[in-house]
Amino acid sequence: MASSFFKASLLAACFAACTACALPLRSEHAIVISDDTGQIVMEKNADTVAPIASLTKLLTAMVVLDSKPDMEEKISIESTDVDMLKHSRSFVPVGTRLPRKKILELALMSSDNRAAAALARTYPGGEPALVHAIALKARALGMSNTVITEPTGLSPENTSTASDLAKMALAASKYPQIVAITTDKEDAINLNGRSRTFHNTNRLVGASGWDVLLSKTGFTNEAGHCLIMRIKQAGTQATLVLLNANGSPSRMLDALRIRQYLATYKAASTVPRYPTMVLAKR
C-alpha cells in the first residue's frame, strides 16, 4: 500500500512539473484544481507566501455575510473609509448612503476600497472584530499560511498562498450572493440621485467563450496583478489562482492559457490534494 501511494505521489509530482513546463505562466504563483475531482491540474510556487491585495475582499464578504446582517439597511461611506495608505481612487463619494447589499456589490464587483472599509466599520464590533472573524474563518477553512490584517487588501501584510486561496475560492462559491455579484459584468448604481455604471474588474466576466462561476481580481505594487476564478470549460469545472503577474495583460493571458489547456485536459492518475473541493456540476 505504501509503495503504491509513493508511486502515485511521484506520478502526481512529475505530472505537475511537466504541466508547468508545457504551460509557461507569467504569474509568479499559480494553482489550477479540477473541482470535479479535487486533483491539481498544475501548480507553480503554490505554497509560497505572497501579498494578495484585493483577493482579501472575498474573506471580508464571507465574514460579513456570516454575521447575517440586514442587507437592506442603508449605510454611509464616511471619511474614515477613505484609503490613506495607498490613496487609491474611488468613484463612491464620502456621504453616499446605500443598502448594505449595494456596498457589498461595490466591494466585490468593482473592488472599491471605501465600500470594503464601510462593511468592516459597520460589522458588529467594527473592523477589529471583523479581522478577528476573518482569522477564525481562515483557520476553519484550513488556510494555515494566511494572515489578514485589514479588510481591503491594501496592506502588503495581507498574505497567503495560491494553495490557501484555492480553498477560499471553494468556500466563497457556496455563497449565492458572492457568486452573483462576482459574475455580474456591470451594474448601474444610484449614487446620491445620479446613476453610475460600475464594471467588473475582471474583463473576462461576460466575455465571449468564458463561463465564469466566481471571480475576484487584486492589485497593489507589492502583490502585482492577482486573479481568482472558477470557470467551466468543455464540461470541466476548475478553480484557478494567479498571484503576482507583472501586468493585467499577463494575468489575462495566463488565464487564457489555462482555459485552453483545460479544453483538452484529461484527469491523470494523481493523488487528490483537495478531496473536499469536489463540487457537483452546475
Residue pairs with C-beta under 8 A, 6 or more apart in sequence:
5 271
8 269
8 270
8 271
9 271
11 268
11 269
11 270
12 40
12 268
12 270
12 271
12 273
15 268
15 270
16 40
16 42
16 43
16 270
19 41
19 42
19 261
20 42
20 43
20 44
23 42
23 257
23 258
23 261
24 257
25 44
25 242
25 254
25 257
25 258
26 245
26 246
26 250
26 251
26 253
26 254
27 44
27 224
27 225
27 242
27 243
27 244
27 245
27 250
27 251
27 254
28 44
28 45
28 50
28 224
28 243
28 244
28 245
29 44
29 45
29 46
29 48
29 50
29 161
29 162
29 241
29 242
29 243
29 244
30 42
30 43
30 44
30 45
30 46
30 162
30 240
30 241
30 242
30 243
30 254
31 40
31 42
31 43
31 44
31 46
31 162
31 163
31 165
31 166
31 239
31 240
31 241
32 40
32 41
32 42
32 43
32 238
32 239
32 240
32 241
32 258
32 262
33 39
33 40
33 41
33 166
33 238
33 239
33 240
33 273
33 274
33 277
34 40
34 41
34 236
34 237
34 238
34 265
34 267
35 170
35 230
35 237
35 238
35 239
35 277
35 278
35 279
36 236
36 237
36 267
36 278
36 279
36 281
37 267
37 272
37 278
38 272
38 273
38 274
38 275
38 276
38 277
38 278
39 267
39 268
39 270
39 271
39 272
39 273
39 274
40 270
40 273
40 274
41 238
41 261
41 262
41 265
42 258
42 261
43 162
43 163
44 162
45 162
46 161
46 162
46 163
46 241
47 145
47 161
47 162
47 163
48 161
48 162
49 145
49 159
49 160
49 161
50 159
50 160
50 161
50 223
50 243
50 244
51 156
51 157
51 158
51 159
51 220
51 222
51 223
51 244
52 153
52 158
52 159
52 160
52 165
52 218
52 223
52 226
52 243
53 153
53 154
53 158
53 218
53 219
53 220
53 222
53 223
53 226
54 111
54 113
54 152
54 153
54 201
54 216
54 217
54 218
54 219
54 226
55 153
55 160
55 165
55 168
55 216
55 217
55 218
55 226
55 228
56 148
56 150
56 151
56 152
56 153
56 158
56 218
57 107
57 108
57 111
57 116
57 151
57 152
57 153
57 216
57 218
58 108
58 168
58 169
58 172
58 178
58 216
58 228
59 134
59 137
59 138
59 148
59 168
60 107
60 116
60 119
60 120
60 130
60 134
60 151
60 152
61 104
61 107
61 108
61 119
61 172
61 175
61 177
61 178
62 137
62 171
62 172
62 175
62 178
63 123
63 130
63 133
63 134
63 137
64 104
64 119
64 123
64 130
65 104
65 175
65 177
65 178
66 133
66 137
67 123
67 124
67 133
69 100
69 122
69 123
70 100
71 99
71 100
71 101
71 104
71 177
72 99
72 100
72 101
73 99
73 100
74 97
74 98
74 99
74 100
75 97
75 98
75 99
75 100
75 103
75 118
75 122
76 95
76 96
76 97
76 118
77 92
77 93
77 94
77 95
77 96
77 97
77 98
77 103
77 114
77 115
77 118
78 94
78 118
78 121
79 94
80 117
80 121
81 94
81 113
81 114
81 115
81 117
81 118
81 121
82 90
82 94
82 114
82 117
83 90
83 113
83 114
83 117
83 152
83 154
85 154
85 155
86 154
86 220
88 113
88 154
90 112
90 113
90 114
91 110
91 112
91 191
91 196
91 198
92 106
92 112
92 114
92 115
92 191
93 191
93 192
94 114
95 192
96 191
96 192
97 192
98 106
98 189
98 191
100 119
100 122
101 177
102 189
103 115
103 118
103 119
104 115
104 119
104 177
104 181
105 181
105 184
105 187
105 189
105 198
106 112
106 115
106 189
106 198
107 115
107 116
107 119
108 178
108 181
108 182
108 216
109 181
109 182
109 184
109 186
109 187
109 198
109 199
109 200
109 201
110 198
110 199
110 200
110 201
111 201
111 216
111 217
111 218
112 198
113 152
113 154
116 151
116 152
116 153
117 127
117 151
117 152
119 130
119 151
120 126
120 127
120 130
120 131
120 150
120 151
121 127
123 129
123 130
123 133
127 150
127 151
130 151
131 148
131 149
131 150
131 151
134 148
134 151
135 148
137 171
138 146
138 148
138 164
138 168
141 167
141 168
141 171
142 164
142 167
143 160
143 164
143 165
143 167
143 168
144 164
145 159
145 160
145 161
145 163
145 164
146 159
146 160
146 161
146 164
146 165
146 168
147 157
147 158
147 159
147 160
148 158
149 155
149 157
149 158
150 157
150 158
153 218
153 220
153 223
154 220
156 220
156 222
156 223
160 168
162 241
162 242
162 243
165 228
165 241
165 243
166 239
166 241
166 274
166 277
167 274
167 277
168 228
169 214
169 228
169 229
169 230
169 239
169 241
170 239
170 274
170 276
170 277
170 279
172 178
172 179
172 214
172 216
173 179
173 213
173 214
173 230
173 279
178 214
179 213
179 214
182 200
182 202
182 205
182 214
182 215
182 216
183 205
183 212
183 213
183 214
183 215
184 200
184 205
185 199
185 200
185 205
185 206
186 197
186 198
186 199
186 200
186 206
187 197
187 198
188 195
188 196
188 197
188 198
189 195
189 196
189 197
189 198
200 206
200 215
201 217
202 212
202 215
202 216
202 217
202 227
202 229
203 252
204 210
204 212
204 215
204 229
204 252
204 255
205 212
205 215
206 212
209 259
210 231
210 259
211 231
211 232
211 233
212 229
212 230
212 231
213 229
213 230
213 231
213 232
213 237
213 282
214 228
214 229
214 230
214 239
215 227
215 228
215 229
215 230
216 227
216 228
217 225
217 226
217 227
217 228
217 251
218 225
218 226
218 227
219 225
219 226
219 248
223 243
223 244
224 243
224 244
224 245
224 246
225 242
225 244
225 245
225 246
225 247
225 248
225 250
225 251
226 242
226 243
226 244
226 245
226 251
227 240
227 241
227 242
227 245
227 251
227 254
227 255
228 239
228 240
228 241
228 242
229 239
229 240
229 255
230 237
230 238
230 239
230 240
231 237
231 238
231 240
231 259
231 262
232 281
232 282
233 259
233 262
233 263
234 262
234 263
234 264
235 281
236 262
236 265
237 279
237 281
237 282
238 258
238 262
239 277
240 255
240 258
242 251
242 254
242 255
245 251
245 254
